[in-house]
Amino acid sequence: MPIDKFVTVQTTVVPLPIENVDTDQIIPARFLKATTKEGFGDNLFFDWRYDKQGQPKPDFVLNNSTYSGTVLVAGKNFGSGSSREHAAWAIAGYGFKAVVSSFFADIFRNNSLNNGVLPVQVTDEFLAGLFKSIDADPKAEVKIDLENQTITNVSTGATESFEINSYKKNCLLNGYDDIDYLLSLKDEVKAFEQQAVKF
């Protein structure tokens, strides 16, 4: 699955105001047999989205047409539990470009960055304000500016900065995975090799 370049995103959001969402809830273990990324978005939050007969549960947010967008706004401590990369595959496969929370599990954060999903960590206060705006207006928007590392609650104008590893930021801005990044340096590597030969 190629990684899209991350440009500034302004979008409505999908709210999931639940704390301590772990990777088994994001993608249940029975779906981990696949070795490619295709199709994982269909199983995102599967046990919350569908009943035992495979029918959509109308009270779950992904089944509610009121909410849409390419940003998931989640409660504190998102992505805890096992280290399965499939959780990031599922989020990316569903179409989310970013997840906003006030805390992420480290392994989930890294897996997300490796798969083109931006984890935006904000303060508890900013997150609470964002949920409040969404409650007031389901079409409330956020603006995420990766270049300047800011997130804005468009409804209130509140803005916060967020941290990101500079290497991963560069990869997201250019749509690179680790191999793409190395390939982007091939001319520099060749030039270095030629220079080294002279000595």
Buried (B, 14 or more C-beta within 10 A) or exposed (E): BEBEEBEEBBBBBBBBBBBBBBBBBBBBEEBBEEEEBEEBBEBBBBBBBBEEEEEEEEEBBBBBEEBBBBBBBBBBBBBBBBEBBBBBBBBBBBEBBBBBBBBBBEBBBBBBBBBBBBBBBBEEEBBEBBBEBBEEEBEBBBBBBBEEBBBBBBBBEBBBEBEBEEEBBEBBEEBBBEEEBEEEEEEEEEEEEEEEEEE
